[in-house]
Every structure is written in C-alpha cells, then in structure tokens.
Amino acid sequence: MPEDGRLDEEQERPPVVDTIDADSKTNMVVMRWIRFLLDRMEPDALPELFRYYARIGWISEDVEGYLVMVSEGTRPPEEEPEPELLYEEVRDQSLLVTKKEPKRKSKKGRRPADEGWKLTPEDHLKSWMFVLEIAGISTDRNLWCELGQKIDMFEDGLDEYCRI
C-alpha cells in the first residue's frame, strides 16, 4: 500500500465476505438474509443480485455461488394451482368445459418479475448489515438508526430547500 494510505486504481480490495463459515450462527444469518430478499423479490432474480454484490466487492465469487446454491434450495415448491373451470355450454347433459389460465400469485411486498431485482436503498442497507454480520463484523444497530435519522433530516432539509 502506498505511504499516503490510498489504494492504486489497479489494486482491488478484497471482498468483505471472502468465505462463509459453516457454523450455525452464520447459517442462520444467511437463511434470514435470503428470506428477507425473497420477501422483496422473485427467487429467479437472486442470482443476479448476488452477482451484483460480488461485482461491487461485498462478497466473493465463491460466496456468490454458495448463496445462489442455498437460495435455490430455499425456494418454496412451485405449486401447480388448480385451473378454474368455465362452464361454456351444456348440451344433452354433457358438460363442455375449458380451462382458464391460472393466475400467478405474488407474495406481499414482492415486485413483479418484469421490474427486475431493484431494491430500495433501505433494503440494500439491510443487506449490507447482513453482509457485515456474515463477515463477523459487529454492527451497532443504534448507530444505524442514528444514521437513518440523520439521512431523513438531511432529505427533509433538501425538500424544504427545494421548495423555496
């Protein structure tokens, strides 16, 4: 590292999470993180999100692969909904029916697949907290709440400033 403490542009920082320990605490945090993400996005979008987090240096490519593997194992089984029947016509006491296309149910808070995996900034901050927890870096939740309040005050100040 140069004397001034800055990294050269060619040097890359190691990812925050280079490997995942196999202990029960880490596994529980990983599962809760995946559940958190599945509440906000479609399961098929998770690999792209993890690829993004690897690209920005939050996780390594090995961790990305592990998270994709775990997330594929946590997907709820695809239930084939029973098709609704439409009664079109009754002739000579024989019933002619057609099947209606099943409606795809989406979970509360989950965005449609065509919107992709875009998360809110708050969701990314929560993901960052999960990453830090997996890395074994202690996080002060009070500090995060304080930071959130300061950001809210800053945004409110900007709103007031722009109204002038």
BELCOR-V378261 format. One record per helix or strand. SS is the DSSP state (hx for helix, st for strand). FROM is the first residue (numbers start at 1). TO is the last residue. Records with the same first field share a line. If there is no record, write none. Layout:
SS: FROM-TO ; FROM-TO
This chain:
st: 17-17 ; 59-59 ; 85-91 ; 94-99
hx: 24-38 ; 43-55 ; 61-73 ; 113-115 ; 121-135 ; 141-163
